[in-house]
Amino acid sequence: MKTEKMWTAITILASIGIGLALYLLYNYLSPKPLEICNVNATINCDAVTKGNLRDFLGLPVPLFGLVGYVGILFAAIFKQKKWVLGLTTFGLLFCLRLTYLEIFVENVLCPVCLLCQLDMLTVFALAVMLWRRPELENQPSS
C-alpha cells in the first residue's frame, strides 16, 4: 500500500472513531440515551455510558476516545508518524483494558466499543507500517 493511501486510510478511520466516540459520549451525557447498541443484558453499551466503567480518572471514558481520535486525525493530516504511532499505541492499550473489564468484570460486551477497538487496531497496524517505511520514500525522485 502506498504511503499516501495509508495516510488517507488513517484519516478516514480516525473520523469513524470520532463518530463512534461521539455516540458513546452522547449516551453518557444524555438522560435518555439512544438504544442502538443495546441488544440485551449482555450485549449493550450501558457499562461504558451509564455503568461502573463510565469514568476513568474522574473523566468520561468516551471523552478519552474522542480526544484520542481527534489527536490521531490531526497527526494524520500533518503526517506525523511518531504522534500517530504513540496515540494509537495508547489508544489500543486503553481499548484492550476496557474490553478486558467489560468481559471479565462486568460480563458485558459493548458493540460500539468493539468497533472502536477494531478501528484502533487497524490504525495501529497502519501506523506501524508507516513507521517502518523510510523517509526517503516520500521524496521525489531525480
C-alpha positions as CSV (number, residue, x, y, z in Angstrom):
1,M,0.0,0.0,0.0
2,K,1.3,3.4,-0.9
3,T,2.2,5.8,1.9
4,E,-0.4,8.5,0.7
5,K,-3.1,5.8,0.7
6,M,-2.2,4.8,4.3
7,W,-2.4,8.4,5.5
8,T,-5.8,8.7,3.8
9,A,-7.0,5.4,5.4
10,I,-5.8,6.7,8.9
11,T,-7.7,9.9,8.3
12,I,-10.9,8.1,7.4
13,L,-10.6,5.6,10.3
14,A,-9.9,8.4,12.8
15,S,-13.0,10.2,11.5
16,I,-15.0,7.0,12.0
17,G,-13.5,6.7,15.5
18,I,-14.6,10.3,16.3
19,G,-18.2,9.4,15.3
20,L,-18.2,6.3,17.5
21,A,-16.8,8.2,20.4
22,L,-19.3,11.0,19.9
23,Y,-22.1,8.4,20.0
24,L,-20.8,7.0,23.3
25,L,-20.3,10.5,24.8
26,Y,-23.8,11.5,23.8
27,N,-25.2,8.4,25.5
28,Y,-23.0,9.2,28.6
29,L,-24.4,12.7,28.8
30,S,-28.0,12.1,27.8
31,P,-30.7,11.3,30.3
32,K,-32.4,9.3,27.6
33,P,-29.7,7.6,25.6
34,L,-30.1,6.1,22.1
35,E,-30.8,2.4,22.3
36,I,-29.0,1.4,19.1
37,C,-26.4,-0.8,20.7
38,N,-28.5,-2.3,23.5
39,V,-29.3,-5.8,22.2
40,N,-29.8,-7.5,25.6
41,A,-28.4,-7.5,29.2
42,T,-25.1,-8.9,27.9
43,I,-24.6,-7.0,24.7
44,N,-25.0,-3.3,25.3
45,C,-23.2,0.0,25.8
46,D,-24.6,0.8,29.2
47,A,-21.5,-0.4,31.1
48,V,-19.4,2.3,29.4
49,T,-22.0,5.0,29.2
50,K,-24.0,4.6,32.4
51,G,-22.4,1.7,34.4
52,N,-19.3,1.1,36.5
53,L,-16.9,1.6,33.6
54,R,-18.3,5.0,32.6
55,D,-15.5,7.1,34.2
56,F,-11.7,6.8,34.3
57,L,-9.6,9.2,36.4
58,G,-12.8,11.2,37.0
59,L,-13.5,11.8,33.3
60,P,-15.9,10.1,30.9
61,V,-14.4,7.1,29.2
62,P,-15.9,8.2,25.8
63,L,-14.1,11.5,26.2
64,F,-10.7,9.7,26.2
65,G,-11.7,8.1,22.9
66,L,-12.8,11.3,21.4
67,V,-9.7,13.2,22.3
68,G,-7.5,10.3,21.1
69,Y,-9.2,10.0,17.8
70,V,-9.1,13.8,17.2
71,G,-5.4,13.7,18.0
72,I,-4.9,10.9,15.6
73,L,-6.8,12.8,12.9
74,F,-4.6,15.9,13.3
75,A,-1.5,13.8,13.4
76,A,-2.5,12.1,10.2
77,I,-3.4,15.4,8.5
78,F,0.0,16.7,9.3
79,K,1.7,13.3,8.6
80,Q,3.3,13.0,12.0
81,K,4.4,9.3,12.2
82,K,5.6,9.5,15.8
83,W,2.3,11.1,17.0
84,V,0.1,8.6,15.1
85,L,2.1,5.6,16.5
86,G,2.1,7.0,20.0
87,L,-1.5,7.9,20.1
88,T,-2.6,4.6,18.6
89,T,-0.4,2.6,21.0
90,F,-2.0,4.4,23.9
91,G,-5.5,4.0,22.3
92,L,-5.1,0.3,21.7
93,L,-3.9,-0.4,25.2
94,F,-6.8,1.7,26.6
95,C,-9.3,-0.2,24.4
96,L,-7.8,-3.6,25.5
97,R,-8.1,-2.6,29.1
98,L,-11.7,-1.5,28.7
99,T,-12.6,-4.7,26.7
100,Y,-11.0,-6.9,29.4
101,L,-13.0,-5.1,32.1
102,E,-16.2,-5.4,30.1
103,I,-15.8,-9.1,29.6
104,F,-14.2,-10.3,32.8
105,V,-15.5,-7.8,35.4
106,E,-18.8,-6.6,34.1
107,N,-19.8,-9.6,32.0
108,V,-21.0,-7.4,29.1
109,L,-19.9,-6.6,25.6
110,C,-20.2,-3.1,24.2
111,P,-20.7,-3.4,20.4
112,V,-19.6,0.2,19.8
113,C,-16.5,-0.3,21.9
114,L,-15.6,-3.4,19.9
115,L,-15.9,-1.3,16.7
116,C,-13.6,1.3,18.3
117,Q,-11.1,-1.4,19.2
118,L,-11.2,-2.8,15.6
119,D,-10.8,0.7,14.3
120,M,-7.9,1.4,16.6
121,L,-6.2,-1.9,15.8
122,T,-6.4,-1.1,12.1
123,V,-5.0,2.4,12.6
124,F,-2.2,0.9,14.8
125,A,-1.3,-1.6,12.1
126,L,-1.1,1.2,9.5
127,A,0.9,3.4,11.9
128,V,3.4,0.5,12.4
129,M,3.7,0.1,8.6
130,L,4.3,3.8,8.2
131,W,6.8,3.8,11.0
132,R,8.8,1.1,9.2
133,R,8.9,3.0,5.9
134,P,12.0,5.0,5.2
135,E,11.5,8.8,5.0
136,L,13.1,8.8,1.6
137,E,10.1,7.2,0.0
138,N,8.2,10.5,0.2
139,Q,10.9,12.4,-1.6
140,P,10.5,13.0,-5.4
141,S,12.9,11.0,-7.5
142,S,15.5,12.9,-9.5
